[in-house]
């Protein structure tokens, strides 16, 4: 069982990665089960990201040039973003 008595199999979450935690949570859980705890769950998700994953991410120097080069090389580009709250 998860921290908030909610357990979701990874294969259910995997196909939804990228939609943002605020949309992902209602998509994988019965909305009634999370509505009362949504704020605490969201705060915990941010805490986990900041402590476990954020130290391993960094802005890329000259990212514009990198993307232009990748495009020129014929690669298919996709973009992901992180919305910083607070």
C-alpha positions in Angstrom: 0.0 0.0 0.0 1.3 3.5 -0.8 1.8 6.4 1.6 -1.8 7.6 1.3 -3.4 4.1 1.1 -3.3 4.3 -2.7 -1.4 1.9 -4.8 -1.3 2.1 -8.6 0.5 -0.4 -10.8 3.4 1.1 -12.7 2.1 -0.2 -16.1 -1.1 1.9 -15.5 1.0 5.0 -14.8 3.7 4.5 -17.4 1.4 5.3 -20.4 0.4 8.5 -18.7 3.8 9.9 -17.9 4.1 13.4 -19.1 0.6 14.6 -18.4 1.5 16.2 -15.1 0.8 15.1 -11.6 -2.3 17.3 -11.3 -3.9 15.4 -14.2 -2.3 12.0 -13.7 -3.6 11.4 -10.2 -7.3 11.7 -11.1 -6.6 9.5 -14.2 -5.3 6.6 -12.2 -7.3 6.8 -9.0 -10.9 7.0 -8.1 -11.3 10.8 -7.9 -13.4 10.6 -4.7 -10.5 8.7 -2.9 -8.0 11.5 -3.6 -9.9 14.7 -3.6 -9.6 15.2 0.2 -5.9 14.3 0.1 -4.9 15.9 -3.2 -3.0 18.8 -1.7 -0.9 16.6 0.6 -0.3 14.1 -2.2 0.8 16.9 -4.5 3.2 18.3 -1.9 4.7 14.8 -1.3 5.1 14.3 -5.0 7.1 17.6 -5.2 9.2 16.6 -2.2 10.1 13.3 -3.8 11.0 14.9 -7.1 13.2 17.6 -5.4 15.0 15.1 -3.2 15.4 12.1 -5.6 15.5 13.5 -9.1 16.1 17.2 -9.2 19.8 16.9 -8.2 20.3 14.9 -11.4 18.8 17.4 -13.7 20.5 20.4 -15.1 20.0 23.1 -17.7 21.9 22.5 -20.9 24.4 25.1 -22.0 23.7 26.1 -25.6 20.5 24.0 -25.8 19.2 26.1 -28.7 22.2 25.1 -30.9 21.9 21.5 -29.8 18.2 21.3 -30.8 19.0 23.0 -34.2 21.7 20.5 -34.9 19.5 17.6 -33.9 16.8 18.9 -36.2 19.2 19.4 -39.1 20.4 15.9 -38.6 16.9 14.7 -39.2 16.0 13.6 -35.7 12.5 13.8 -34.4 12.4 16.2 -31.5 10.0 16.1 -28.6 9.8 18.5 -25.7 9.1 17.9 -22.0 8.8 20.6 -19.4 8.6 20.9 -15.6 6.4 23.5 -14.2 8.0 25.0 -11.1 5.5 25.8 -8.4 6.5 27.9 -5.4 
